[in-house]
Amino acid sequence: MYSDSNGTPDAADTSHLEGAEHTAAAPLYREPFAAEPRRSLRERLNELAGRFSPAERALFYALAALMMGSVFALAVGLNNAVSTVVPARGGTHAEGVIGTARFVNPILAMSQADQDLAALVYSGLTRKSADGAHMPDIAQSFEISEDGTTYTFHLRPDARFHDGAPLTSADVLFTIRAAQNPEHRSPRRADWEGVSIAAPDEHTVVFTLPNPYAPFLENTELGILPRHLWESVSSEDFAFHALNTKPVGSGPFMVKNVITDSTGAPLRYELVPFKDFSLGQPLLKRLTIHLYPNEEALLAAFRTGVIQAFAAASPATLGSLNGSVGGSAVLEAPLTRVFGIFFNQSRSPVLADAAVRRALDTALDKEAIVDEVLGGYGTPLTGPIPPGLIGGLPLPPEALSKEERLEAAHEILRAGLWKRPDAATTTDESAEPRIWVKGEQPLSFSIATADVPELVRTAEAVAEAWRELGADVDVNIYNLAEFNTNIIRPREYSAVLFGGVVGRTLDLFAFWHSSQRNDPGLNLALYTSTRADRILAAARAENDREERQEMYREFSEVVGEDMPAVFLFSPTFVYVTRPDIHGVELSAVTTPSERFASVHRWYISTERVWNIFLRDEQGGLAQ
């Protein structure tokens, strides 16, 4: 378009195009060659490769593969450099437990099946942490008064039960009072004896103790019952209610399905994660607990892959696997249990002699007993404190040969004025063992224990070692009911082989304070020491963990000097599980159910996430 001299637009002058052949659709240019059909990159590469000799073609393909591999490796490396493997939700896990579930109720649970399921379904005010201490669970925080008698817990305002009902201080009060109710016959009743409880508001709970008691926090791991479901249940029906086998709690997993046999007895529990769990939704997609009548059935299920894990197996069970654990992970942790032979010095004058007690201890090969009786799953002990609870305890003495142990024990007895008849003066040594004597008193006594395979084998091993030393030792075996009623409670024994659970917080008062010599106390050695009593009373009132441990180190030294018992071993908790499950944290264990303390962090599946999308510990985006 052009404009005239006045700047007014005018029609374009097309006179110079007159007679030309053109149309509106005619191309403005003409290609010199016809257009080639499009070919794929593969076709072009094949054409190019076809011009090569066979050797050149092989080299070409090798270089191309190398280049593609390098690009892929570079991409993977770059992705790995800017991303992190993190746990992901998903995966299923199945465990086997021996026994049936009758009381999946935290204040009634006694069997391992009951305790395992209660640990998964219920939550307490606190939860065991990886180092064996206590961390808030339903409670978001707590304080302890300076005098150690008042514990104040502040509940999470968003705490809920599996059915969606809010969890408040009223539920905590209901649970503790149910445990204190003698009509319920709760095995946890003693934990709450003399404890008063108040709820200033729906999110605050205050416990008042009659005296300072540092281990009290361990009691607050008790699972909380939903009051709105239980408050209408009478004391007579409490142990028989359906909620005992189809529980509703606030723990990491909730019951989705209970598979029963023809009699209605549970065969397995299918659990799914509770999305509103106070410490975060668990990562496992499903957790199934299978119940078996005996170890044979459990092991058969393990070998066939029905279950991938089981816990608290006996040494005989572990030995019977014969390598069939395969690629499974075998995890171990100390059990807070002490097994030993406790001397009743008032009943047996020979055991009141300090030289005799020390010689008996010296003569034992405790490592061999652990190997023989526990299959190696245990720790020999030299004192009253199991391993894994405090540090700084004396190291075990250097291992001696059998001859060296016996000679050292003989020296102790000789120094204590004991004498052993010469072999030359004994007419028939094989029939009449040479027994040590002091005056008219022979070194003779008996060991009482319960009819439990491991205890019987231990008693026989110990007795045989002491007979070789030159002691006349009998072993008396009683069924468990008779043992408790007629032997332990009235203290009718010269020496007794027994084990005690001391707990993670290590309260030894009931086992060693002189006030606990008679039933229901557990001072089986009838031990009396003013110094030990003072330490024990101070330790149970001390809330500072380091201070309390230092007190127990001193107590261990006192007991080592007096030797009121021969300490044998502490068993090891053994957990066989799948190798691809992560997040399992085991520290010192009081009961097998404590393996589930970190179950909300267990995971099987993982995913890779770019670092820019990860959140830092404060909740902000990573830089």
C-alpha positions in Angstrom: 0.0 0.0 0.0 1.2 3.5 -0.8 0.1 7.0 0.1 -0.4 10.0 -2.2 1.3 13.3 -1.7 -1.3 14.2 0.8 -0.5 11.1 2.8 -3.8 9.7 2.0 -3.8 5.9 1.4 -4.4 4.8 -2.1 -4.8 1.5 -3.9 -1.7 -0.3 -4.7 -0.3 0.2 -8.2 -0.3 -3.3 -9.9 0.2 -2.1 -13.4 3.7 -3.6 -13.5 2.3 -7.0 -12.8 -0.2 -6.9 -15.7 0.0 -10.0 -17.9 1.9 -12.0 -15.3 0.6 -15.5 -14.4 -0.3 -15.6 -10.8 -3.0 -16.6 -8.4 -3.6 -16.1 -4.7 -2.6 -19.6 -3.9 0.5 -19.7 -6.0 3.7 -20.5 -4.1 6.1 -17.6 -3.6 9.1 -19.9 -4.1 9.7 -23.2 -5.9 11.8 -26.1 -4.3 14.8 -27.1 -6.4 14.3 -30.8 -5.5 11.4 -33.0 -4.6 10.8 -33.4 -0.8 12.4 -36.6 0.7 10.2 -38.8 2.9 10.9 -38.5 6.6 13.0 -41.3 8.1 13.4 -42.3 11.8 16.7 -41.9 13.6 17.0 -45.6 13.8 16.7 -45.9 10.0 19.3 -43.3 9.4 21.7 -44.9 11.9 21.2 -48.3 10.3 21.9 -46.7 6.8 25.0 -45.0 8.2 26.2 -48.2 9.8 25.6 -50.1 6.6 28.3 -48.1 4.9 30.8 -49.4 7.5 32.9 -52.6 7.3 31.9 -55.3 9.9 34.7 -54.2 12.2 33.8 -50.5 11.9 30.1 -51.4 12.5 31.0 -53.3 15.7 33.0 -50.3 16.9 30.2 -47.9 16.0 27.6 -49.9 18.0 30.0 -50.2 20.9 30.6 -46.5 21.0 26.9 -45.8 20.7 26.1 -48.2 23.6 28.9 -46.6 25.7 27.5 -43.1 25.0 24.0 -44.1 25.9 25.2 -45.9 29.1 27.2 -42.9 30.1 24.2 -40.6 29.6 22.1 -43.0 31.7 24.7 -43.2 34.4 25.1 -39.5 34.4 21.4 -39.0 34.8 21.2 -41.6 37.6 24.2 -40.1 39.4 22.7 -36.6 39.1 19.4 -37.8 40.4 21.1 -39.5 43.3 23.2 -36.4 44.1 20.1 -34.2 44.4 17.7 -36.8 46.0 17.5 -39.0 49.1 16.1 -42.5 49.7 13.3 -42.1 52.4 10.9 -44.5 54.0 7.6 -44.9 52.1 4.2 -46.1 53.1 3.5 -49.7 52.0 4.5 -53.3 52.6 2.9 -56.0 54.7 4.4 -57.8 57.7 3.3 -61.0 59.5 4.4 -62.2 62.9 3.8 -65.4 64.9 3.1 -65.6 68.6 2.5 -68.7 70.8 -0.7 -68.7 72.8 -4.2 -67.4 72.4 -5.5 -63.8 72.9 -8.1 -63.5 75.7 -7.3 -60.2 77.3 -6.1 -57.7 74.7 -6.6 -55.1 77.4 -3.7 -53.2 78.9 -4.9 -53.7 82.5 -5.6 -57.4 82.1 -3.0 -58.6 79.6 -0.7 -61.4 80.9 0.2 -63.7 78.1 2.7 -62.7 75.3 -0.2 -62.7 72.8 -2.2 -60.4 74.9 0.7 -58.1 75.6 1.9 -58.0 72.0 -1.5 -57.0 70.7 -2.1 -54.5 73.5 1.2 -52.8 72.6 0.1 -52.4 69.0 -3.5 -51.3 69.6 -3.1 -49.1 72.7 -1.1 -46.0 73.6 0.0 -44.8 77.0 0.9 -41.3 78.3 4.5 -42.2 77.6 6.3 -44.7 75.3 9.7 -46.3 75.6 12.3 -44.6 73.5 15.2 -46.2 71.6 17.7 -45.6 74.5 15.3 -47.1 77.1 14.1 -43.8 78.5 10.6 -42.4 78.2 9.2 -40.1 75.5 5.7 -38.5 75.4 3.0 -40.4 73.6 -0.6 -39.4 74.3 0.9 -36.7 76.5 2.7 -34.0 74.7 4.7 -33.1 77.8 5.1 -33.7 81.5 6.7 -32.3 84.6 7.9 -33.8 87.8 7.9 -31.8 91.0 11.1 -31.1 92.8 10.2 -33.5 95.7 9.5 -36.3 93.1 6.0 -36.9 94.3 3.8 -35.1 91.7 3.7 -35.9 88.0 1.7 -33.6 85.7 0.9 -34.6 82.2 -0.5 -32.4 79.4 -2.4 -34.4 76.8 -2.3 -33.7 73.1 -5.4 -31.8 72.2 -5.9 -33.8 69.0 -5.5 -37.2 70.6 -8.2 -39.7 69.4 -9.3 -43.3 69.7 -9.6 -45.6 66.7 -13.4 -44.9 66.5 -12.8 -41.2 66.2 -13.8 -40.3 69.8 -11.5 -37.7 71.5 -9.1 -39.0 74.2 -9.2 -36.8 77.3 -8.2 -36.8 80.9 -11.5 -38.6 81.7 -10.2 -41.6 79.8 -6.9 -41.6 81.8 -8.8 -41.4 85.1 -11.1 -44.2 84.1 -8.2 -46.5 83.1 -6.1 -45.9 86.2 -9.1 -46.4 88.5 -10.0 -49.6 86.6 -6.4 -50.9 87.2 -6.7 -49.9 90.9 -10.1 -51.7 91.3 -9.4 -55.0 93.2 -12.5 -56.6 91.6 -10.7 -56.4 88.2 -7.7 -58.4 89.5 -5.3 -56.4 87.3 -1.7 -57.6 87.2 -0.9 -53.9 87.0 -2.7 -53.0 90.2 0.5 -52.9 92.3 1.9 -50.2 90.0 -0.8 -47.8 91.1 -1.2 -48.7 94.7 -1.3 -45.5 96.8 -1.3 -43.2 93.8 -4.0 -40.5 93.6 -5.1 -39.0 90.3 -6.8 -35.8 89.4 -7.9 -34.0 86.2 -7.9 -30.2 86.5 -9.2 -30.0 82.9 -9.8 -32.3 80.0 -6.2 -32.1 78.8 -4.3 -32.3 82.2 -3.7 -35.2 84.5 -1.9 -35.0 87.9 -0.6 -38.0 89.8 0.4 -37.7 93.4 2.6 -40.4 95.0 2.9 -41.1 98.7 6.7 -41.1 98.4 9.3 -40.3 95.7 9.6 -43.1 93.2 11.8 -42.7 90.2 10.6 -45.8 88.3 7.0 -44.4 88.3 7.4 -43.1 84.7 7.6 -46.8 83.5 4.0 -47.2 84.8 2.7 -44.4 82.6 3.3 -46.6 79.5 0.0 -48.3 80.5 -2.4 -48.2 77.5 -5.5 -46.0 77.9 -9.0 -47.5 77.7 -11.8 -45.6 75.9 -14.2 -44.6 78.8 -17.2 -44.2 76.5 -17.0 -47.9 75.5 -16.1 -49.4 78.9 -17.9 -47.3 81.5 -21.2 -49.3 81.2 -19.4 -52.6 81.7 -19.8 -54.0 85.3 -16.8 -55.3 87.3 -18.3 -58.8 87.0 -18.4 -58.6 83.2 -15.1 -56.7 82.8 -12.9 -59.7 82.0 -15.5 -61.3 79.7 -16.5 -58.4 77.5 -16.1 -58.6 73.7 -13.8 -55.5 73.8 -11.1 -57.8 75.3 -10.7 -59.6 72.0 -11.9 -56.9 69.7 -10.2 -53.9 71.2 -10.4 -50.2 70.4 -7.5 -48.1 71.5 -5.4 -45.2 70.3 -2.2 -47.0 69.4 -0.3 -47.2 66.1 -2.4 -49.9 64.7 -6.1 -50.6 64.7 -8.0 -53.9 64.4 -9.5 -54.4 60.9 -10.4 -58.1 61.2 -10.2 -61.0 63.6 -10.1 -64.4 62.1 -11.4 -67.1 64.5 -11.8 -70.9 64.6 -15.0 -72.8 64.9 -15.1 -72.2 68.7 -14.6 -68.4 68.3 -11.0 -68.4 69.5 -8.9 -65.9 67.5 -6.5 -67.4 65.0 -5.0 -64.1 63.7 -5.5 -60.4 64.0 -5.3 -58.2 60.8 -4.2 -54.7 61.8 -4.0 -51.5 59.7 -2.3 -48.2 60.5 -4.1 -45.6 62.5 -3.7 -42.3 60.6 -4.3 -40.2 63.7 -1.7 -42.0 65.9 -0.1 -39.4 68.2 3.4 -39.9 66.9 2.5 -40.1 63.2 0.8 -42.5 60.9 2.7 -45.8 60.8 4.4 -46.7 57.5 3.5 -50.4 57.2 0.4 -50.9 55.1 -0.7 -54.0 57.1 0.5 -56.0 60.1 -0.9 -59.4 60.9 -0.4 -61.3 64.1 -0.9 -65.1 63.8 -1.5 -67.1 67.0 -0.2 -70.7 67.3 -0.8 -73.3 70.0 2.9 -74.3 70.3 6.4 -73.8 69.0 6.2 -76.6 66.4 3.3 -74.9 64.7 5.0 -71.5 64.8 8.2 -72.9 63.3 6.3 -74.6 60.5 4.6 -71.3 59.6 8.0 -69.6 59.6 9.6 -72.2 57.4 6.7 -72.0 54.9 6.7 -68.2 54.8 3.3 -67.7 56.4 5.0 -65.5 59.0 8.2 -63.5 58.6 9.0 -63.0 62.3 8.7 -64.3 65.8 10.1 -63.3 69.2 11.1 -64.7 72.6 12.0 -68.1 71.2 13.5 -70.6 73.6 17.1 -71.8 73.1 15.7 -75.2 72.0 13.5 -73.5 69.4 16.4 -71.5 68.0 18.6 -74.6 67.9 15.9 -76.6 66.1 15.9 -74.1 63.2 19.1 -75.8 61.9 20.0 -72.9 59.7 16.5 -72.4 58.3 16.6 -68.8 59.4 18.2 -68.4 56.0 18.3 -64.7 55.1 16.3 -63.6 58.1 17.7 -61.0 60.5 18.4 -62.2 64.0 18.2 -59.3 66.4 19.4 -59.5 70.0 18.9 -57.3 73.1 19.5 -57.8 76.8 16.6 -58.9 78.9 16.3 -57.1 82.2 16.3 -60.4 84.1 18.8 -61.7 86.6 19.2 -65.5 87.3 21.2 -66.7 90.2 21.4 -69.0 93.2 20.2 -67.2 96.3 21.4 -68.4 99.7 19.2 -68.7 102.8 22.0 -68.3 105.3 19.7 -68.5 108.3 18.5 -72.0 107.2 21.9 -73.3 106.1 24.9 -72.5 108.4 27.3 -73.8 105.9 26.2 -71.1 103.4 26.6 -68.4 106.1 30.4 -68.9 105.7 31.7 -66.2 103.3 34.6 -68.4 102.2 32.1 -71.1 101.0 30.0 -68.6 99.0 33.0 -67.1 97.3 34.5 -70.5 96.5 31.2 -71.7 95.0 31.2 -68.6 92.8 34.8 -69.1 91.7 34.3 -72.8 90.8 31.6 -72.0 88.1 32.3 -71.7 84.4 29.3 -69.3 83.8 30.1 -68.9 80.1 29.8 -72.7 79.6 26.5 -72.7 81.4 25.2 -70.0 79.1 26.3 -72.0 76.1 24.9 -75.3 77.4 21.6 -74.0 78.7 20.8 -71.0 76.6 22.6 -71.9 73.4 24.9 -68.9 73.9 22.0 -66.5 74.0 22.8 -64.9 77.4 25.4 -62.9 79.3 27.3 -64.3 82.3 26.8 -62.1 85.4 29.1 -61.1 88.3 26.5 -59.0 90.1 22.9 -58.1 90.6 22.5 -55.7 87.6 21.8 -57.1 84.1 23.7 -55.8 81.1 22.5 -52.8 79.0 21.1 -50.7 81.8 24.1 -48.9 83.3 27.8 -48.5 82.4 30.8 -48.6 84.5 30.2 -52.0 86.1 33.2 -54.3 86.9 34.4 -56.4 84.0 34.1 -60.2 84.3 37.2 -61.8 85.6 39.7 -63.3 83.2 38.6 -66.8 82.0 40.3 -69.6 83.8 40.7 -73.3 82.9 38.8 -75.8 84.9 41.9 -76.8 86.8 42.7 -73.2 87.6 39.1 -72.5 88.8 39.1 -75.5 91.1 42.5 -74.7 92.5 41.5 -71.0 93.2 38.3 -72.3 94.9 40.3 -74.8 96.9 42.6 -72.0 98.1 39.6 -69.9 99.3 38.2 -72.8 101.2 41.6 -73.6 102.8 42.0 -70.0 103.8 38.5 -70.3 105.5 39.8 -73.3 107.5 37.9 -75.9 105.5 39.6 -79.3 105.0 39.2 -82.0 102.5 40.1 -85.6 103.2 43.2 -86.9 101.4 42.6 -89.4 98.6 45.1 -91.7 100.3 42.8 -91.9 103.4 39.7 -92.7 101.3 39.2 -96.4 100.7 36.8 -96.1 97.7 37.1 -92.6 96.2 34.7 -93.4 93.3 31.9 -94.4 95.6 32.6 -91.9 98.4 33.5 -88.4 97.1 35.8 -86.4 99.2 33.7 -83.6 100.8 35.1 -80.5 102.4 34.5 -80.3 106.1 35.0 -77.6 108.8 35.0 -79.2 112.3 32.0 -81.6 112.1 30.2 -79.6 109.4 30.4 -81.0 105.9 30.0 -78.8 102.9 26.5 -80.0 102.1 23.3 -78.3 101.0 20.5 -78.5 98.4 19.3 -76.3 95.6 15.5 -75.8 95.0 14.1 -74.7 91.7 11.0 -74.9 89.5 10.2 -77.5 86.9 11.1 -75.3 84.0 13.5 -76.9 81.5 16.1 -74.1 81.5 16.1 -73.9 85.3 16.4 -77.7 85.7 19.3 -77.8 83.3 21.0 -74.9 85.0 20.6 -76.4 88.4 22.1 -79.7 87.3 25.1 -78.0 85.6 25.8 -75.9 88.7 25.4 -78.8 91.1 27.8 -81.0 89.0 30.4 -78.2 89.1 30.1 -77.9 92.8 30.3 -81.6 93.3 33.6 -81.6 91.4 34.7 -78.9 93.8 34.1 -81.2 96.8 30.6 -80.2 97.9 27.6 -82.5 98.5 24.8 -80.9 96.6 21.3 -82.2 95.9 18.8 -80.7 93.4 15.1 -80.6 94.3 12.6 -79.9 91.5 9.1 -78.6 92.2 6.2 -77.9 89.9 5.7 -74.2 89.5 2.6 -73.9 91.8 4.2 -75.8 94.6 7.5 -74.0 94.1 5.8 -70.6 94.6 3.5 -71.6 97.4 5.6 -74.0 99.5 9.2 -72.9 98.7 9.5 -69.3 97.7 6.8 -67.6 99.9 7.8 -69.3 103.2 11.5 -69.2 102.3 11.8 -73.0 102.7 15.1 -73.6 101.0 18.9 -73.6 101.7 19.6 -72.3 98.2 17.2 -71.4 95.4 17.7 -71.0 91.7 15.4 -68.3 90.5 15.2 -65.3 88.2 13.8 -61.8 88.7 12.7 -59.0 86.3 14.3 -55.8 87.5 12.8 -53.5 84.9 14.4 -50.9 82.6 14.4 -48.2 85.3 16.3 -50.6 87.6 14.4 -50.6 90.8 16.2 -53.2 93.0 14.5 -52.2 96.3 12.1 -55.2 96.3 14.9 -57.7 95.5 17.5 -56.6 98.1 16.2 -54.2 100.7 16.1 -55.8 104.2 12.4 -54.8 104.5 11.6 -57.2 101.6 13.0 -60.4 103.2 9.6 -61.9 103.8 6.8 -62.5 101.4 5.5 -60.7 99.3 9.0 -59.1 99.2 11.5 -60.6 96.7 14.7 -60.6 98.8 15.2 -64.3 98.3 18.7 -64.1 99.9 17.2 -62.6 103.0 20.0 -60.1 102.6 20.6 -57.5 105.3 23.0 -54.6 104.9 22.6 -51.1 106.4 24.7 -49.6 103.7 22.8 -51.4 100.9 19.5 -50.3 102.4 20.6 -46.7 102.4 21.6 -46.8 98.8 18.5 -48.6 97.6 16.2 -46.1 99.4 18.0 -43.1 97.9 18.2 -44.6 94.4 14.4 -45.2 94.0 13.8 -41.6 95.0 16.4 -40.1 92.7 14.9 -38.7 89.4 18.3 -37.8 87.9 19.2 -40.8 85.7 23.0 -40.3 86.0 22.9 -39.9 89.8 20.7 -43.0 90.2 23.1 -45.1 88.0 26.0 -44.0 90.1 24.2 -45.1 93.3 23.5 -48.5 91.7 27.2 -48.9 90.8 28.0 -48.4 94.5 25.3 -50.9 95.5 26.8 -53.5 93.1 30.1 -53.1 94.8 28.5 -53.7 98.2 26.8 -56.8 97.1 30.0 -58.0 95.4 31.7 -57.8 98.8 29.0 -59.6 100.7 28.2 -62.2 98.1 24.7 -63.2 99.3 24.1 -65.0 96.0 25.9 -66.5 93.1 24.8 -64.6 90.0 24.7 -66.7 86.9 23.4 -65.1 83.7 21.0 -62.7 82.1 19.2 -64.2 79.0 19.2 -62.5 75.7 16.0 -61.4 73.9 16.1 -62.9 70.4 13.9 -61.5 67.6 13.9 -63.3 64.2 12.5 -61.1 61.5 12.8 -60.3 57.8 16.0 -58.6 56.6 14.2 -56.0 54.5 12.3 -54.4 57.4 13.9 -51.3 58.8 13.4 -49.0 61.8 13.4 -51.8 64.4 15.1 -50.4 67.5 15.9 -52.7 70.4 17.5 -51.7 73.7 17.2 -53.5 77.0 13.9 -55.4 77.0 11.7 -56.2 80.0 8.9 -58.0 78.0 8.9 -59.2 74.3 6.1 -56.7 73.5 8.6 -53.9 73.9 10.0 -54.7 70.5 7.0 -52.8 69.1 8.0 -49.5 70.9 9.1 -48.1 67.5 6.7 -50.0 65.3 5.2 -46.7 63.9 8.7 -46.1 62.3 9.1 -49.6 60.8 9.2 -49.7 57.0 9.7 -52.0 54.1 9.1 -49.7 51.1 11.3 -46.8 50.1 11.2 -44.0 47.6 13.7 -41.5 46.3 12.8 -37.8 46.9 14.6 -34.7 45.6 16.2 -32.9 48.4 14.4 -29.7 47.6 11.2 -31.4 48.6 12.5 -32.7 51.9 11.6 -30.9 55.0 14.3 -30.1 57.6 13.9 -31.0 61.2 12.2 -27.7 61.9 9.5 -28.4 59.4 10.7 -25.9 56.7 11.8 -26.8 53.2 15.4 -28.0 52.9 17.7 -25.5 51.3 
